[in-house]
Amino acid sequence: MTRGKAGAMKYKISIESLILIAICVADMLVTLYCVAIGIAKEQNPIMATCINHSPWMFVLIKLLSFVPFVIAIEWYRKKNPSFALKACRSAIALYVAAYVGLTLGVNI
């Protein structure tokens, strides 16, 4: 934590959390776009139900799927930075592996 101009405490989010957020948001936006123009279908049955209900429902549920993790990992980073770093990096690796694997599996 650092002090800002007015003496208020500022908290810096880890680069790993920012990367995870960027990946999840990019996945969400690409999915919304591809489904909207008809070149893709959501393969996750839960998320397919959400997107079929409304794009806003899809966005809400997608955010609820990763934001609590990021909040928890950032909170825990204060207590055990090493574990938080490993957990966040593992989440990034698993998300990318699942995304690539499922994308290739559906399209090949």
C-alpha distances in whole Angstrom, upper triangle without the diagonal:
4,7,10,13,14,12,10,6,6,5,6,10,11,14,17,16,16,20,21,20,22,25,25,26,28,30,30,31,34,35,36,37,40,41,42,44,45,45,43,43,40,40,38,41,38,36,40,41,38,38,42,41,39,36,34,35,34,31,30,30,29,25,26,27,23,21,21,20,17,16,17,15,12,12,14,12,10,13,15,13,17,19,16,17,20,21,19,21,24,24,24,27,29,28,30,32,34,33,35,38,39,39,41,43,44,45,47
4,7,10,11,9,8,6,5,7,8,12,14,16,19,18,18,21,23,22,24,27,27,27,29,32,32,33,35,37,37,39,41,42,43,45,47,46,44,45,42,43,41,43,41,39,42,43,40,40,44,43,41,38,36,36,36,32,32,33,31,28,28,29,26,23,24,23,20,19,20,19,15,16,18,15,13,17,19,17,20,22,20,20,23,24,22,24,27,27,27,30,32,31,32,35,36,36,38,40,41,41,44,45,46,47,49
4,7,8,5,6,5,6,9,11,14,17,19,22,21,21,24,26,25,26,29,30,29,32,34,34,34,37,39,39,40,43,44,44,46,49,48,47,47,44,45,43,45,43,41,44,45,41,42,45,44,42,39,37,38,37,34,33,34,33,29,30,31,28,25,26,26,23,21,22,22,18,18,21,19,16,20,22,20,24,25,23,23,27,27,26,28,31,30,30,33,35,34,35,38,39,39,41,43,44,44,46,48,49,50,52
4,6,5,5,6,6,10,11,15,18,20,23,22,21,24,26,24,25,29,29,28,31,33,33,33,36,38,38,39,42,43,43,45,47,47,45,46,43,45,43,45,42,40,43,44,41,41,44,43,40,38,35,37,36,33,32,34,32,29,30,31,28,25,26,26,23,21,24,23,19,20,23,21,19,23,24,23,26,28,25,25,29,29,27,29,32,31,30,34,36,34,35,38,39,38,41,43,44,43,46,48,48,49,51
4,5,7,9,10,14,15,19,21,23,26,25,24,27,29,27,28,32,32,31,33,36,36,35,38,40,40,41,44,45,45,47,49,49,48,48,46,48,46,48,45,43,46,47,43,43,47,45,43,40,37,39,39,35,34,37,35,32,33,35,32,28,29,30,27,25,27,27,23,24,26,25,23,26,28,26,30,32,29,29,33,33,30,32,35,34,34,37,39,38,38,42,43,42,44,46,47,46,49,51,51,52,54
4,6,9,10,14,17,20,23,25,28,26,25,29,30,29,30,33,33,32,34,37,37,37,40,41,41,42,45,46,45,48,50,50,49,49,47,48,46,48,45,43,46,47,43,43,47,45,43,40,37,39,39,35,34,36,36,32,33,35,32,28,29,30,27,25,27,27,24,23,26,25,23,26,29,27,31,32,30,30,34,34,32,34,37,36,35,39,40,39,40,43,44,43,45,48,48,48,51,53,53,53,56
4,6,9,13,15,19,22,24,27,25,25,29,30,28,30,33,33,32,35,37,37,37,40,42,41,43,46,47,46,49,51,51,49,49,47,48,46,48,45,43,47,47,43,44,47,46,43,41,38,39,39,36,35,36,35,32,32,34,31,28,28,29,26,24,26,26,22,21,24,23,20,23,26,25,28,30,27,28,32,32,30,32,35,34,34,37,39,38,39,42,43,42,45,47,48,48,50,52,52,53,56
4,6,10,13,16,19,22,24,23,22,26,27,25,27,30,30,29,32,35,34,34,37,39,38,40,43,44,43,46,48,48,46,46,43,45,43,45,42,40,43,43,40,40,44,42,40,38,35,36,36,32,31,33,32,28,29,31,28,24,25,26,23,20,22,22,19,18,21,20,18,21,24,23,26,28,25,26,29,29,27,30,33,31,31,35,36,35,36,40,40,40,42,44,45,45,48,49,49,50,53
4,7,10,13,16,19,21,20,20,23,24,23,25,28,28,27,30,32,32,33,36,37,37,38,41,42,42,45,47,46,45,44,41,43,40,42,39,38,41,42,38,39,42,41,39,36,34,34,34,31,29,31,30,26,27,28,25,22,22,23,20,17,19,19,15,15,18,17,14,18,20,19,23,24,21,22,26,26,24,26,29,28,28,32,33,32,34,37,37,37,39,42,42,42,45,47,47,48,50
4,7,10,13,16,18,16,16,20,21,19,21,24,25,24,26,29,29,29,32,34,34,35,38,39,39,41,43,43,41,41,38,40,38,40,37,35,38,39,36,36,40,39,36,34,31,32,32,28,27,29,27,24,24,26,23,19,20,20,17,15,17,17,13,14,17,15,14,17,19,18,21,22,19,20,24,23,21,24,26,25,25,29,30,29,30,33,34,34,36,38,39,39,41,43,44,45,47
4,6,10,13,15,13,13,17,18,17,19,22,22,22,24,26,26,27,30,31,31,33,36,37,37,39,41,41,39,39,36,37,35,37,34,32,36,37,33,34,38,37,34,32,29,30,29,26,25,26,25,21,22,23,19,17,17,17,14,12,14,13,10,10,13,11,11,14,16,14,18,19,16,16,20,19,17,20,23,22,22,25,27,26,27,30,31,30,33,35,35,36,38,40,41,42,44
4,6,9,12,10,10,14,15,14,16,19,20,20,22,24,24,25,28,29,30,31,33,35,35,38,39,38,37,37,34,35,33,36,33,31,35,36,33,33,37,36,34,31,29,30,29,25,25,26,24,20,22,22,18,16,17,16,13,12,14,13,9,11,14,11,11,15,16,13,16,17,14,14,18,18,15,17,20,20,19,22,24,23,24,27,28,28,30,32,33,33,36,38,38,39,41
4,7,8,7,7,10,11,11,13,15,16,16,19,21,21,22,25,26,27,28,30,32,33,35,36,35,33,33,30,31,29,32,30,28,31,32,29,30,34,33,31,28,26,27,25,22,22,23,20,17,18,19,15,13,14,13,9,10,12,10,7,10,12,10,11,14,15,12,15,15,12,12,15,15,12,14,17,16,15,19,21,19,21,24,25,24,26,29,29,30,32,34,35,36,38
4,5,5,6,9,10,11,12,14,16,17,18,20,21,23,24,26,27,29,30,32,33,35,36,35,33,33,30,31,29,32,30,28,31,33,30,30,34,34,32,29,28,28,26,23,23,23,21,18,19,19,15,14,15,13,10,11,12,10,7,11,12,9,11,14,13,10,12,13,10,8,12,12,9,11,14,14,13,16,18,18,18,21,23,22,24,27,28,28,30,32,33,34,36
4,5,5,6,9,10,10,12,14,15,16,18,20,21,22,24,26,27,28,30,31,33,34,33,31,31,29,29,28,31,29,27,30,32,30,30,33,34,32,28,27,28,26,23,24,24,21,19,20,19,15,15,17,15,11,14,15,12,11,14,15,12,15,17,16,13,14,15,12,10,13,13,10,10,14,13,11,14,17,16,16,19,21,20,22,25,26,26,28,30,31,31,33
4,5,5,6,9,10,11,12,14,15,16,18,20,21,22,24,26,27,28,30,32,33,31,29,29,26,27,25,28,27,25,28,30,28,28,32,32,30,27,26,27,24,22,22,22,19,17,18,17,13,13,15,12,9,12,13,10,10,14,14,11,14,17,15,12,12,12,10,7,9,10,6,6,10,9,8,11,13,13,13,16,18,18,19,22,23,23,25,27,28,29,31
4,5,5,6,9,10,11,12,14,15,16,18,20,21,22,24,26,27,28,30,31,30,28,28,25,25,24,26,25,23,26,28,25,25,29,29,28,25,23,24,21,19,19,19,16,14,15,14,10,10,11,9,6,9,11,8,8,11,12,11,14,16,15,12,14,13,10,9,11,10,7,9,11,10,9,12,14,13,14,17,18,18,20,22,23,23,26,27,28,29,31
4,5,5,6,9,10,10,12,14,15,16,18,20,21,22,24,26,27,28,30,29,27,27,24,25,24,27,25,23,26,28,25,25,29,29,27,24,22,23,21,18,19,19,16,14,16,15,12,11,14,12,9,11,14,12,11,14,16,14,16,19,18,16,17,17,13,12,14,14,10,11,14,12,10,14,16,14,14,18,19,18,20,23,23,23,26,28,28,29,31
4,5,5,6,9,10,10,12,14,15,16,18,20,21,22,24,25,27,28,26,25,25,23,23,22,26,24,22,25,27,25,24,28,29,27,23,23,24,21,18,20,19,16,15,17,15,12,13,15,13,11,14,16,13,13,17,17,16,19,21,20,17,17,17,14,12,14,13,9,9,12,10,8,11,13,11,11,15,16,15,16,19,20,20,22,24,25,26,28
4,5,5,6,9,10,11,12,14,15,16,18,20,21,22,24,26,27,25,23,23,20,21,19,23,21,19,22,24,22,22,25,26,24,21,21,21,18,16,17,16,13,12,14,12,8,10,12,10,8,12,13,11,12,16,16,15,18,20,19,16,17,16,13,12,13,11,8,8,10,8,6,9,11,9,10,13,14,13,15,18,18,18,21,23,23,24,26
4,6,5,6,8,10,10,12,14,15,16,18,20,21,22,24,26,25,22,22,20,21,19,22,20,18,21,23,20,20,24,24,22,19,18,18,16,13,14,14,11,9,12,11,8,8,11,10,8,11,13,12,12,16,17,16,19,21,21,18,19,19,15,14,16,14,11,12,14,11,9,13,14,11,12,16,16,14,17,20,20,19,22,24,24,25,28
4,6,5,6,8,10,10,12,14,15,16,18,20,21,22,24,23,21,22,19,21,20,23,22,19,21,24,21,20,24,25,22,19,19,20,17,14,16,16,13,12,15,14,11,11,15,14,12,15,17,16,16,19,20,19,22,24,23,21,22,21,18,16,18,17,13,13,15,13,10,13,15,12,12,15,16,14,16,19,19,18,21,23,23,24,26
4,6,5,6,9,10,10,12,14,15,16,18,20,21,22,21,18,19,17,18,17,20,20,17,19,22,20,19,22,24,22,18,19,19,16,14,16,16,12,12,15,13,10,12,15,14,12,16,18,16,17,20,21,20,23,25,24,22,22,21,18,17,17,16,12,12,13,11,8,11,12,8,8,12,12,10,12,15,15,15,17,19,20,20,23
4,5,5,6,9,10,11,12,14,15,16,18,20,21,20,17,17,15,16,15,18,16,14,16,19,16,16,19,20,19,16,16,16,13,11,12,12,8,8,11,9,7,9,13,12,11,14,16,15,16,19,20,20,23,25,24,22,23,21,18,18,18,16,13,14,14,11,9,12,12,8,10,13,12,10,13,16,15,15,18,19,19,20,23
4,5,5,6,9,10,11,12,14,15,16,18,20,19,17,17,15,17,16,19,18,14,17,19,16,15,19,19,17,14,14,15,12,9,12,12,9,8,12,11,10,10,14,14,13,15,18,18,18,21,22,22,25,27,26,24,25,24,21,20,21,19,16,17,18,14,13,16,16,12,13,16,15,13,16,18,17,17,20,22,21,22,25
4,5,5,6,8,10,11,12,14,15,17,18,17,15,16,15,17,17,20,19,15,17,20,18,16,19,21,18,15,16,17,14,12,15,15,11,12,15,14,13,14,18,17,16,19,21,20,21,24,25,24,27,30,29,26,27,26,23,21,22,21,17,17,18,15,13,15,16,12,12,15,15,11,14,17,16,14,17,20,19,19,22
4,6,5,6,9,10,10,12,14,16,16,15,13,13,11,13,13,16,16,12,14,17,15,14,17,19,17,14,15,15,12,11,14,13,10,11,14,12,12,14,17,17,16,19,21,21,22,25,25,25,28,30,29,27,27,26,23,22,22,20,17,17,17,14,12,14,14,10,10,13,12,9,11,14,13,11,15,16,16,16,19
4,6,5,6,9,10,11,12,14,15,15,13,13,10,13,12,15,14,10,12,15,12,11,14,15,13,10,11,12,8,7,10,10,7,9,12,11,11,13,16,16,16,19,21,21,22,24,26,26,29,31,30,28,29,27,24,24,24,22,19,20,20,16,15,17,16,13,13,16,14,11,14,17,15,14,17,19,17,18,22
4,5,5,6,9,10,10,12,14,14,13,13,12,15,15,18,17,13,14,17,14,12,15,17,14,10,12,13,10,9,12,13,10,12,15,15,14,16,19,19,19,21,24,24,24,27,28,28,31,33,32,30,31,30,27,26,27,25,21,22,23,19,17,20,19,15,15,18,17,14,16,19,17,15,19,20,19,19,22
4,5,5,6,8,10,11,12,11,10,11,11,13,15,17,17,14,14,17,16,13,16,18,16,12,14,16,12,12,15,16,13,14,18,16,16,18,22,21,21,24,26,25,26,29,30,30,33,35,34,32,32,31,28,27,27,25,22,22,23,20,17,19,19,15,14,17,16,12,14,16,15,12,16,18,16,15,19
4,5,5,6,8,10,10,10,8,8,7,10,11,14,14,10,10,14,12,10,12,15,13,10,13,13,10,10,14,13,11,14,16,15,16,18,21,21,21,24,26,26,27,29,31,31,34,35,34,33,33,31,28,28,28,25,23,23,23,20,18,19,18,15,15,17,15,11,14,16,13,11,15,16,14,14,18
4,6,5,6,9,10,11,9,10,9,12,13,15,15,11,11,13,11,8,11,13,10,7,10,11,8,9,12,13,11,13,16,16,17,18,21,22,22,24,27,27,28,30,32,32,35,37,36,34,35,33,30,30,30,28,25,26,26,22,21,23,21,18,18,20,18,15,17,19,17,15,18,20,17,17,21
4,6,5,6,9,9,9,11,11,15,16,18,18,14,14,16,15,11,13,16,13,10,13,15,12,12,16,17,15,17,20,19,20,21,25,25,25,27,29,29,30,33,34,34,37,39,38,36,37,35,32,32,32,30,27,27,27,24,22,24,23,20,19,21,20,16,18,20,18,15,19,20,17,17,21
4,5,5,6,5,5,8,9,12,15,16,17,14,13,16,15,12,13,16,15,12,15,17,14,14,18,18,16,18,21,20,21,23,26,26,26,29,31,31,32,34,36,36,39,40,39,37,38,36,33,32,32,30,28,27,27,24,22,23,23,19,18,20,18,15,16,18,15,13,16,17,14,14,17
4,6,5,6,5,6,7,11,13,14,15,12,10,13,12,9,10,13,12,10,14,14,12,13,17,16,15,18,20,19,21,23,26,26,26,29,31,31,32,35,36,36,39,41,40,38,39,37,34,34,33,31,29,29,28,25,24,25,23,20,20,21,19,16,18,19,16,14,17,18,14,15,18
4,5,8,8,9,11,14,16,17,17,14,12,14,13,10,10,13,11,9,13,14,12,13,17,17,16,19,21,21,23,24,27,28,28,30,32,33,34,36,38,38,41,43,42,40,41,39,36,36,36,33,31,31,31,28,26,28,26,23,23,25,22,19,21,23,20,17,20,21,18,18,22
4,6,8,10,13,16,18,19,20,17,15,17,17,13,14,16,15,13,16,18,16,17,21,21,20,22,25,24,25,27,30,31,31,33,35,35,36,39,40,40,43,45,44,42,43,41,38,37,37,35,33,33,33,30,28,29,28,24,24,25,23,20,21,23,20,17,20,21,18,17,21
4,6,8,11,14,16,17,19,16,13,16,16,13,13,16,15,14,18,19,16,18,21,21,20,23,25,24,26,28,31,31,31,34,36,36,37,40,41,41,44,46,45,43,43,41,39,38,38,35,33,33,32,29,28,29,27,24,23,25,22,19,20,21,18,16,18,19,15,15,18
4,7,10,13,16,17,19,17,14,17,18,14,15,18,18,16,20,20,17,19,22,22,20,23,25,24,25,28,30,30,31,33,35,35,36,39,40,40,43,45,43,42,41,40,37,36,36,34,31,31,30,28,26,26,25,22,21,22,20,17,17,18,16,13,15,16,12,11,15
4,7,9,12,14,16,13,11,14,15,12,13,16,16,14,18,18,15,17,20,19,17,20,22,21,22,25,28,27,28,31,32,32,34,36,37,37,41,42,41,39,39,37,34,34,33,31,29,28,27,25,23,24,22,19,18,19,17,14,15,16,13,10,13,13,10,10,14
4,6,9,10,12,10,8,11,12,10,10,14,14,13,17,16,13,15,18,17,16,19,21,19,21,24,26,26,27,30,31,31,33,35,36,36,40,41,40,38,38,36,34,33,32,30,28,28,27,24,23,24,21,19,19,19,16,14,15,16,12,11,14,13,10,11,15
4,6,7,9,7,5,9,10,8,9,12,13,12,15,14,10,13,15,13,12,16,17,15,18,20,22,22,24,26,27,28,30,32,32,33,36,38,36,35,35,33,30,30,29,27,25,25,24,21,20,21,19,16,17,17,14,12,14,14,11,11,14,13,11,13,16
4,6,9,8,7,10,12,11,12,15,16,15,18,16,13,16,17,15,14,17,18,16,18,21,23,22,24,27,27,28,30,32,32,33,36,37,36,35,34,32,30,30,28,26,25,25,23,20,20,20,17,15,16,16,12,11,13,12,9,9,12,11,8,11,14
4,6,5,6,9,10,10,12,14,15,15,17,14,11,14,15,12,11,15,15,13,15,19,20,19,22,24,24,25,27,29,29,31,34,34,33,32,32,29,28,28,27,24,23,23,21,18,19,19,16,14,15,15,12,11,14,13,10,12,15,13,12,15,17
4,6,5,6,9,10,10,12,14,15,17,14,12,15,16,13,13,17,16,14,17,20,21,21,24,26,26,27,30,31,31,33,36,37,35,35,35,32,30,31,29,26,25,26,24,21,22,23,19,17,19,19,15,15,18,17,13,15,18,16,14,17,20
4,5,5,6,9,10,11,13,13,14,11,9,12,13,9,10,14,13,11,15,18,18,19,21,23,23,25,27,28,29,31,34,34,33,33,33,30,28,29,28,25,24,25,23,20,21,22,19,17,19,20,16,16,19,19,15,17,20,19,17,20,23
4,5,5,6,8,10,11,10,12,9,6,9,10,8,8,11,12,10,13,16,17,18,20,22,23,24,26,28,28,30,33,34,33,32,32,30,27,28,27,24,23,24,23,19,20,21,18,15,18,19,15,14,17,18,14,15,19,18,16,19,22
4,5,5,6,8,10,10,13,10,8,12,13,11,11,15,15,14,17,20,21,22,24,26,27,28,30,31,32,33,36,37,37,36,36,33,31,31,31,28,26,27,26,22,22,24,21,18,20,20,17,16,18,18,15,15,18,17,15,17,21
4,6,5,6,9,10,12,9,8,12,13,11,12,15,15,15,18,20,21,23,25,26,27,29,30,32,33,34,37,38,38,37,37,35,32,33,33,29,28,29,28,24,25,26,23,21,23,23,20,19,22,22,18,19,22,21,18,21,24
4,5,5,6,7,8,5,5,9,9,7,9,12,12,13,16,17,19,20,22,23,25,26,28,29,30,32,35,36,35,35,36,33,30,31,31,28,26,28,27,23,23,25,23,20,22,23,20,19,22,22,19,19,23,22,20,22,26
4,5,5,5,8,7,5,8,10,10,10,13,14,14,17,19,21,22,23,25,26,28,29,31,32,33,36,37,37,36,37,34,32,32,32,29,27,28,27,24,24,25,23,20,21,23,20,18,21,22,18,18,21,21,18,20,24
4,6,7,10,9,8,12,13,13,14,17,17,18,21,22,24,25,27,28,30,31,33,34,36,37,40,41,40,40,40,38,35,36,35,32,30,32,31,27,27,29,26,23,24,26,22,21,23,24,20,20,23,22,19,21,25
4,7,8,7,8,11,12,12,14,16,16,17,20,21,23,25,26,27,29,31,32,33,35,36,39,40,40,39,40,38,35,36,36,33,31,33,32,28,28,30,28,25,26,28,24,23,26,26,23,23,26,26,23,25,28
4,5,5,6,9,10,11,12,14,16,17,19,20,22,24,25,26,28,30,31,32,34,35,37,39,39,38,39,37,34,35,35,32,30,31,31,27,27,29,27,24,25,27,24,22,25,26,23,23,26,26,23,25,28
4,5,5,6,9,10,10,12,14,15,17,18,20,22,23,24,26,27,28,30,32,33,35,37,37,36,37,35,32,32,33,30,27,29,29,25,24,27,25,21,23,25,22,20,23,24,21,21,24,25,22,23,27
4,5,5,6,9,10,10,12,14,16,16,18,21,21,22,24,26,26,28,30,31,33,35,35,34,36,34,30,31,32,29,27,28,28,25,24,27,26,22,24,26,24,22,25,26,24,23,27,27,25,26,30
4,5,5,6,8,10,11,12,15,15,17,19,20,21,23,25,26,27,29,30,33,34,34,34,35,33,30,31,31,28,26,28,27,24,24,26,24,21,23,25,22,21,24,25,22,22,26,26,24,26,29
4,6,5,6,9,10,11,13,14,16,18,19,20,22,23,25,26,28,29,32,33,33,32,33,31,28,28,29,25,23,25,25,21,21,23,21,18,20,22,19,17,21,22,19,19,22,22,20,22,26
4,6,5,6,9,10,11,12,14,16,16,18,20,21,22,24,26,27,29,31,31,30,31,29,26,26,27,24,22,23,23,20,19,22,21,17,19,22,19,17,21,22,20,20,24,24,22,24,27
4,5,5,6,9,11,10,12,15,15,16,18,20,21,22,24,25,28,29,30,29,30,28,25,26,27,24,21,24,24,20,20,23,22,18,21,23,21,20,23,24,22,22,26,26,25,27,30
4,5,5,6,9,10,11,13,15,16,17,19,21,22,23,25,27,29,29,28,29,27,24,25,25,22,20,22,22,18,19,21,19,16,19,21,18,17,21,22,20,20,24,24,22,25,28
4,5,5,7,9,11,12,13,15,17,18,19,21,22,23,26,27,27,26,27,25,22,22,23,20,18,19,19,15,16,18,16,13,16,18,15,14,18,19,17,18,21,22,20,22,26
4,5,6,6,8,10,11,12,14,15,16,18,20,21,23,25,25,24,25,23,20,21,22,19,16,19,19,15,15,19,17,14,17,20,18,17,20,22,20,20,24,25,24,26,29
4,6,6,6,9,10,11,13,14,16,17,18,20,22,24,24,24,25,22,19,21,22,18,16,19,19,15,16,19,18,15,18,20,18,18,22,23,21,22,26,26,25,27,30
4,6,7,8,10,12,12,14,16,17,18,20,22,23,23,22,23,21,18,19,19,16,14,17,16,12,14,16,14,12,15,17,15,15,18,19,18,19,22,22,22,24,27
4,6,5,6,9,10,11,12,14,15,16,19,21,20,19,20,18,15,16,16,13,11,14,13,10,11,14,13,11,14,16,15,15,18,19,18,20,23,23,23,25,28
4,5,5,6,9,10,11,12,14,15,18,19,19,19,20,18,15,16,17,14,12,15,16,12,13,17,16,14,17,19,18,18,21,23,22,23,26,27,27,29,31
4,5,5,6,8,10,10,12,14,16,17,18,18,19,17,14,16,17,14,12,16,16,13,15,18,17,15,19,21,20,20,23,25,24,25,28,29,29,31,33
4,5,5,6,8,10,10,12,15,16,15,15,16,14,11,13,13,10,9,12,12,9,12,15,14,13,16,18,17,18,21,22,22,24,26,27,27,29,32
4,5,5,6,8,10,10,13,15,15,13,15,13,10,11,13,10,8,12,13,10,11,15,15,14,16,19,18,19,22,23,23,24,27,28,28,30,33
4,6,5,6,9,10,12,13,14,14,16,15,11,13,15,13,11,15,16,14,15,18,18,17,20,22,22,22,25,27,27,28,31,31,32,34,36
4,5,5,6,8,10,11,12,12,14,12,9,12,14,11,10,14,15,13,15,18,18,17,20,22,22,23,26,27,27,28,31,32,32,34,37
4,5,5,6,9,10,10,9,11,9,6,8,10,8,7,11,12,11,13,15,16,16,18,20,21,21,24,25,26,27,30,31,31,33,35
4,5,5,7,10,10,9,12,11,7,9,12,11,9,13,15,13,15,18,18,18,20,23,23,24,26,28,28,29,32,33,34,35,38
4,5,6,8,9,10,13,12,9,12,14,13,12,16,17,16,18,21,21,21,23,26,26,27,29,31,31,32,35,36,36,38,40
4,5,5,6,7,10,8,6,10,12,10,11,14,15,15,17,19,20,20,23,25,25,26,29,30,30,32,34,35,36,38,40
4,5,5,4,8,8,5,7,10,10,10,13,15,15,16,19,20,20,22,24,25,26,28,30,31,32,34,35,36,38,40
4,6,6,10,10,9,11,14,14,14,16,18,18,20,22,23,24,26,28,29,30,32,33,34,36,38,39,40,42,43
4,6,9,9,9,12,14,13,15,17,18,19,21,23,24,25,27,28,29,31,33,34,35,36,39,39,41,43,44
4,6,6,6,9,10,11,12,14,16,17,19,20,21,23,25,26,27,28,30,31,33,34,36,37,39,40,42
4,6,5,6,9,10,10,12,14,15,16,18,20,21,23,24,26,27,28,30,31,33,34,36,37,39,40
4,5,5,6,9,10,11,12,14,16,17,18,20,21,22,24,26,27,28,30,31,33,34,36,37,38
4,5,5,6,9,10,10,12,14,15,16,18,20,21,22,24,26,26,28,30,31,32,34,36,37
4,5,5,6,8,10,10,12,14,15,16,18,20,21,22,24,25,27,28,30,31,32,34,36
4,5,5,6,8,10,11,12,14,15,17,18,20,21,23,24,26,27,28,30,31,33,34
4,6,5,6,9,10,10,12,14,15,16,18,20,21,22,24,25,27,28,30,31,32
4,6,5,6,9,10,10,12,14,15,16,18,20,21,22,24,25,26,28,30,31
4,5,5,6,9,10,10,12,14,15,16,18,20,21,22,24,25,27,28,30
4,5,5,6,9,10,11,12,14,15,16,18,20,21,22,24,26,27,28
4,5,5,6,8,10,10,12,14,15,16,18,20,21,22,24,25,26
4,5,5,6,9,10,10,12,14,15,16,18,20,20,22,24,25
4,6,5,6,8,10,10,12,14,15,16,18,20,21,22,24
4,6,5,6,8,10,11,12,14,15,16,18,20,21,22
4,6,5,6,8,10,10,12,14,15,16,18,20,21
4,6,5,6,9,10,10,12,14,15,16,18,20
4,5,5,6,8,10,10,12,14,15,16,18
4,5,5,6,8,10,11,12,14,15,16
4,6,5,6,8,10,10,12,14,15
4,6,5,6,8,10,11,12,14
4,6,5,6,8,10,11,12
4,6,5,6,9,10,10
4,5,5,6,8,10
4,5,5,6,8
4,5,5,6
4,6,6
4,6
4
